[in-house]
C-alpha cells in the first residue's frame, strides 16, 4: 500500500530558485570582470604601443639632423622610469646595394657573398646569373643553368621576370631560387639595401660583409672591426678609431692585389647616405622606425621609412 504523496515545500522551491539566481549572477560577475580585465590589458597595450611610436619618432627627429654624429649623447634619452628612446646612426653603405651590383654586373662580389653563405662555387655563380637575368632588359641567359622569360613561363605556376631593378627586398624574395637560398641563409636581407650609393663603408659594415666582399679571412675582418670600435669594443662611442685610409684597411685585412684591385672602387670610408634606427620603449611596448635619408640641394630627404611595431631592430639597440 502506497503512502500519501506530499507536495513540495514552497520554501524549498524558493530556496532553489534563489540559489540558481545567485549562481547565475556570480557567473556573470566573474565573466564581466574577466572581459573587463582583458579589455583593460588590450587598451593598455595599445596606448603603450602608441607612446612607443611617439618616442621612436622623437629619436628619428634627433638623428636626421645633419649636425648629429653617431656617438652624440642626444641619440639616447630617458624620458621617465619606463619611457625612453635610443637611436643608432650609421650609413646605408654599411650594407651592399643589390641593385648596383646587378646593374654593374658585379658578379665577383655576388659570388663571394653567396659562397660565404655556404653555397658551392657552381651554385653561387648560378644564383648570381639568375638575379642578373631576372633584372636585365634582354631575354638572353648568361649561363645554361640560369633562366629567362621562356623558362619561367614553363614553370607551374608560371612566373614573369621583372626585367628591371628591384623596388624592394620583398621583390627579391620572389625570384624562384631565393626560397632555396633563404633556407640556407634566413637573414640574407641584413646584407643588402637598395638605397645606398653602391659603395661599402668599411667604417660601418659588419665583419662578415667586409670579409665576403674583400676576400679577407673572417678573423682579419674581425680584427679590423675591433680596432675600429676602440678600447671599449662598443661602436659609436667616443673612443672609436675609424679607418683613415683604404691602405690602412687593406693592411689590416691582409688582402693581396688579386682580391683587392677588383673591389677597391666599391669601398669607401664614409658613406654619404644616412641611416637611422630609432627604438621607442614605453613600459613593455617597443616600436622601431628605420629611416634612410639622402642629401640634396634642399637638405636631407627621406628615401625610405619603415615601421616595425612591437619588434626590436635587426641589430638591437643596447640600453644606455
C-alpha positions as CSV (number, residue, x, y, z in Angstrom):
1,X,0.0,0.0,0.0
2,X,1.4,3.4,-1.0
3,X,1.6,6.3,1.4
4,X,0.2,9.7,0.5
5,X,2.3,12.0,-1.8
6,X,3.1,15.3,-0.2
7,X,3.5,18.4,-2.4
8,X,7.0,20.1,-2.5
9,X,7.5,22.7,0.2
10,X,7.1,26.2,-1.2
11,X,10.1,27.3,0.9
12,X,12.3,24.7,-0.7
13,X,11.4,25.7,-4.2
14,X,12.1,29.4,-3.4
15,X,15.4,28.5,-1.9
16,X,16.4,26.5,-5.1
17,X,15.4,29.4,-7.3
18,X,17.4,31.8,-5.1
19,X,20.5,29.6,-5.3
20,X,20.2,29.4,-9.1
21,X,19.9,33.1,-9.4
22,X,23.0,33.6,-7.1
23,X,25.0,31.1,-9.2
24,X,24.0,32.9,-12.4
25,X,24.8,36.3,-11.0
26,X,28.2,35.0,-9.8
27,X,29.0,33.7,-13.3
28,X,28.0,37.0,-14.9
29,X,30.1,39.0,-12.4
30,X,33.2,36.8,-12.9
31,X,32.8,36.8,-16.7
32,X,32.3,40.5,-16.8
33,X,35.4,41.1,-14.6
34,X,37.4,38.8,-16.9
35,X,36.3,40.6,-20.1
36,X,36.9,44.0,-18.5
37,X,40.4,42.9,-17.4
38,X,41.1,41.7,-20.9
39,X,39.8,44.9,-22.4
40,X,41.9,46.9,-20.0
41,X,45.1,45.0,-20.8
42,X,44.4,45.4,-24.6
43,X,43.8,49.1,-24.1
44,X,47.0,49.5,-22.0
45,X,49.0,47.6,-24.7
46,X,47.5,49.8,-27.4
47,X,48.3,53.0,-25.5
48,X,51.8,51.7,-24.7
49,X,52.5,51.0,-28.4
50,X,51.2,54.5,-29.4
51,X,53.6,56.0,-26.8
52,X,56.5,53.9,-28.0
53,X,55.7,55.1,-31.6
54,X,55.9,58.7,-30.4
55,X,59.2,58.1,-28.7
56,X,60.7,56.4,-31.8
57,X,59.7,59.4,-33.9
58,X,61.5,61.6,-31.4
59,X,64.6,59.6,-31.9
60,X,64.3,60.0,-35.7
61,X,63.8,63.7,-35.4
62,X,67.1,64.0,-33.5
63,X,69.1,61.6,-35.6
64,X,68.3,63.0,-39.0
65,X,69.6,66.4,-38.1
66,X,72.8,67.0,-40.1
67,X,74.8,68.2,-37.0
68,X,74.2,65.0,-35.1
69,X,77.1,62.4,-35.1
70,X,77.0,58.7,-34.4
71,X,78.3,59.0,-30.8
72,X,76.2,62.0,-29.8
73,X,74.6,61.5,-26.4
74,X,71.4,63.2,-27.7
75,X,70.6,60.0,-29.6
76,X,69.7,58.3,-26.3
77,X,67.2,59.9,-23.9
78,X,65.4,58.6,-20.8
79,X,62.0,60.4,-20.5
80,X,60.9,58.6,-17.4
81,X,61.5,55.4,-15.5
82,X,59.5,53.4,-18.1
83,X,59.9,55.6,-21.2
84,X,63.0,56.2,-23.4
85,X,64.2,56.3,-27.0
86,X,67.5,55.1,-28.4
87,X,68.6,55.8,-31.9
88,X,71.5,54.4,-33.8
89,X,73.1,56.4,-36.6
90,X,75.1,54.8,-39.4
91,X,75.2,54.8,-43.2
92,X,73.2,52.8,-45.7
93,X,76.6,51.9,-47.2
94,X,77.1,49.6,-44.2
95,X,75.2,47.1,-46.5
96,X,75.6,46.1,-50.1
97,X,73.4,47.8,-52.7
98,X,72.0,44.8,-54.6
99,X,70.6,46.9,-57.4
100,X,74.0,48.5,-58.0
101,X,75.8,45.1,-58.0
102,X,73.2,43.8,-60.6
103,X,73.2,46.8,-62.8
104,X,77.0,46.9,-63.0
105,X,77.1,43.1,-63.2
106,X,79.5,42.8,-60.3
107,X,79.3,39.0,-60.4
108,X,82.6,38.6,-58.4
109,X,81.2,40.3,-55.3
110,X,77.8,38.5,-55.6
111,X,79.5,35.1,-55.9
112,X,81.8,35.8,-53.0
113,X,78.8,36.7,-50.8
114,X,76.9,33.6,-51.8
115,X,80.0,31.4,-51.2
116,X,80.3,33.0,-47.7
117,X,76.8,31.9,-47.1
118,X,77.7,28.3,-47.7
119,X,76.8,27.8,-51.4
120,X,79.2,25.9,-53.7
121,X,81.1,27.8,-56.3
122,X,78.8,26.5,-59.1
123,X,75.6,27.3,-57.1
124,X,77.0,30.8,-56.3
125,X,77.7,31.5,-59.9
126,X,74.3,30.2,-61.0
127,X,72.4,32.3,-58.5
128,X,74.3,35.5,-59.4
129,X,73.4,34.8,-63.1
130,X,69.8,34.2,-62.2
131,X,69.5,37.5,-60.4
132,X,71.1,39.4,-63.2
133,X,68.9,37.7,-65.8
134,X,65.8,38.4,-63.7
135,X,66.6,42.2,-63.7
136,X,68.2,42.9,-67.1
137,X,66.2,44.0,-70.1
138,X,67.1,41.2,-72.5
139,X,65.9,37.6,-72.7
140,X,69.3,36.0,-73.1
141,X,70.6,33.7,-70.4
142,X,74.0,34.4,-69.0
143,X,74.6,30.8,-68.2
144,X,73.0,27.5,-69.2
145,X,71.8,27.0,-65.6
146,X,70.2,30.4,-65.4
147,X,66.7,31.2,-66.5
148,X,64.9,33.8,-68.6
149,X,61.3,34.6,-69.7
150,X,60.7,31.4,-71.7
151,X,62.0,29.2,-68.8
152,X,59.8,30.9,-66.3
153,X,56.7,30.6,-68.5
154,X,57.1,26.8,-68.4
155,X,57.1,26.7,-64.6
156,X,53.9,25.8,-62.7
157,X,52.8,28.2,-61.6
158,X,54.3,30.4,-64.3
159,X,56.2,33.5,-63.2
160,X,57.3,36.5,-65.1
161,X,60.8,38.0,-64.5
162,X,60.8,41.8,-63.7
163,X,63.3,42.8,-66.4
164,X,64.0,45.8,-64.2
165,X,65.8,46.5,-61.0
166,X,64.2,45.8,-57.6
167,X,62.0,48.3,-55.8
168,X,62.1,46.4,-52.6
169,X,63.8,43.4,-50.9
170,X,60.4,41.7,-50.9
171,X,60.6,41.6,-54.7
172,X,64.0,39.9,-54.4
173,X,62.3,37.1,-52.4
174,X,60.0,36.4,-55.4
175,X,62.9,35.1,-57.5
176,X,62.4,31.3,-57.6
177,X,65.9,30.4,-56.3
178,X,65.7,32.8,-53.4
179,X,63.4,30.5,-51.5
180,X,66.1,27.8,-51.6
181,X,68.7,30.4,-50.5
182,X,66.6,31.5,-47.6
183,X,66.7,28.0,-46.2
184,X,70.5,28.3,-46.1
185,X,70.7,32.0,-45.1
186,X,67.4,33.1,-43.4
187,X,68.7,36.6,-42.6
188,X,70.1,37.3,-46.1
189,X,68.2,40.7,-46.0
190,X,70.6,42.0,-43.4
191,X,73.3,42.1,-46.0
192,X,71.5,44.2,-48.6
193,X,70.0,47.6,-49.2
194,X,68.6,49.3,-52.3
195,X,69.1,52.9,-51.0
196,X,72.8,53.4,-50.8
197,X,75.3,54.9,-53.2
198,X,76.6,51.5,-54.1
199,X,79.9,51.5,-52.1
200,X,80.6,49.6,-49.0
201,X,81.5,51.7,-45.9
202,X,84.4,50.0,-44.2
203,X,83.9,52.1,-41.1
204,X,80.3,50.9,-40.7
205,X,80.0,47.4,-42.3
206,X,80.0,44.3,-40.2
207,X,82.9,41.9,-40.3
208,X,81.2,39.1,-42.3
209,X,80.2,41.5,-45.1
210,X,83.7,43.0,-45.2
211,X,85.3,39.6,-45.4
212,X,83.0,38.4,-48.2
213,X,83.5,41.4,-50.4
214,X,87.2,41.8,-50.0
215,X,88.2,38.2,-49.9
216,X,89.8,38.6,-46.5
217,X,89.9,35.9,-43.8
218,X,87.0,36.3,-41.3
219,X,89.5,36.7,-38.4
220,X,91.2,39.6,-40.2
221,X,87.8,41.3,-40.8
222,X,87.0,40.9,-37.1
223,X,90.4,42.4,-36.2
224,X,89.6,45.4,-38.4
225,X,86.2,45.9,-36.6
226,X,87.8,45.5,-33.2
227,X,90.4,48.2,-34.0
228,X,87.6,50.4,-35.4
229,X,85.5,50.1,-32.2
230,X,88.3,51.3,-29.9
231,X,89.2,50.1,-26.4
232,X,85.7,49.6,-25.1
233,X,84.7,47.5,-28.2
234,X,81.4,49.3,-28.4
235,X,80.6,51.0,-31.7
236,X,79.6,54.7,-31.9
237,X,81.3,55.7,-28.7
238,X,83.9,58.5,-28.1
239,X,86.9,56.1,-28.2
240,X,86.2,54.8,-31.7
241,X,89.2,54.9,-34.0
242,X,87.8,54.9,-37.6
243,X,89.9,53.9,-40.5
244,X,91.8,56.8,-42.1
245,X,92.7,55.3,-45.5
246,X,91.9,52.3,-47.7
247,X,95.6,51.4,-47.5
248,X,95.2,51.1,-43.7
249,X,92.1,48.9,-44.2
250,X,93.9,46.7,-46.7
251,X,96.9,46.2,-44.3
252,X,94.6,45.1,-41.5
253,X,92.7,42.7,-43.8
254,X,95.9,41.3,-45.3
255,X,94.4,41.2,-48.8
256,X,96.6,40.8,-51.9
257,X,96.4,42.7,-55.2
258,X,94.4,39.9,-56.8
259,X,91.5,40.2,-54.4
260,X,91.8,43.9,-53.6
261,X,92.1,45.6,-57.0
262,X,88.7,44.4,-58.5
263,X,86.7,45.6,-55.4
264,X,88.6,48.7,-54.4
265,X,86.3,51.1,-56.4
266,X,83.4,49.7,-54.3
267,X,85.0,50.6,-51.0
268,X,84.7,53.9,-49.0
269,X,85.5,55.1,-45.5
270,X,82.4,57.4,-45.2
271,X,79.1,56.6,-46.9
272,X,77.0,59.6,-47.8
273,X,73.6,58.0,-47.1
274,X,72.5,58.4,-43.6
275,X,70.6,55.5,-42.0
276,X,68.7,55.8,-38.7
277,X,67.3,53.0,-36.5
278,X,65.2,54.5,-33.7
279,X,63.6,52.5,-31.0
280,X,60.9,53.8,-28.6
281,X,60.4,52.0,-25.3
282,X,57.2,52.5,-23.2
283,X,56.8,50.1,-20.3
284,X,56.6,46.7,-22.1
285,X,56.0,48.1,-25.6
286,X,58.6,48.8,-28.2
287,X,58.4,50.5,-31.6
288,X,61.1,50.6,-34.3
289,X,61.4,53.1,-37.1
290,X,64.1,52.6,-39.7
291,X,64.8,55.6,-41.9
292,X,67.2,56.2,-44.8
293,X,67.9,59.8,-45.9
294,X,69.7,61.2,-48.9
295,X,71.2,64.6,-49.1
296,X,70.1,67.1,-51.7
297,X,70.4,70.8,-52.5
298,X,67.4,71.4,-50.3
299,X,68.8,69.4,-47.4
300,X,68.1,65.8,-46.3
301,X,65.2,64.0,-47.9
302,X,63.6,60.8,-46.7
303,X,64.4,58.0,-49.1
304,X,62.9,55.1,-47.1
305,X,60.7,54.9,-43.9
306,X,60.0,51.5,-42.4
307,X,58.0,51.0,-39.2
308,X,58.2,47.8,-37.1
309,X,55.7,48.0,-34.3
310,X,56.3,45.6,-31.4
311,X,59.7,44.5,-32.6
312,X,63.3,45.0,-31.9
313,X,65.7,46.2,-34.6
314,X,67.8,43.9,-36.7
315,X,70.7,45.0,-34.5
316,X,69.2,45.5,-31.0
317,X,70.0,48.9,-29.5
318,X,71.6,48.4,-26.1
319,X,70.1,50.1,-23.1
320,X,72.2,53.1,-22.0
